[in-house]
């Protein structure tokens, strides 16, 4: 059986993820340029979800918590619903043909 000879700049065979992690703690991928192949991939920069922040006083926050708890949902879910409901109502009041921004 023949033995595969690897040049000194070839990646070693690792016996565990821990061994490989320790190796990469002290090495760079740039040390092994012949070990890598280019890949084509795209990054979708279009976000589908965003986080809004609103500051409210302590009594308002406690009220939101109480109302959410009464409905069996989180404060995040309740405020999410309120934003969507408010946006729907606001859209009803926008004249047709108005610019969106």
C-alpha positions, 0 to 999 in steps of 0.5 A: 500500500502506498503512502500519500506524501503531503508537502509541509504546507499541506493541511494535516489530518485531524483526529478531532474537532478539538485538534483542528480548532487548536491548529487554527488557533495558531495558523492562518488559511493564508498559510495554505493557499493550495488547499482552497477552491473558490466558491460562488455565493451571494449574500442577500442584503435585503432584510425581511425583519427589523427591530423598532425601539420605543421608550415608554415610562414605567407605568406604560410598560407595566400596562403593556406587560399586564395586557400581554399577560392577560392575552397569554402573549409576550410584550414583544408580540403585543407591541408587534400586533399594535404596530401592524394594526396602527399601520393598517389604520394609518394606510386607510387615511392616506389619500390614493396616489400619495408618495410612500416613504 
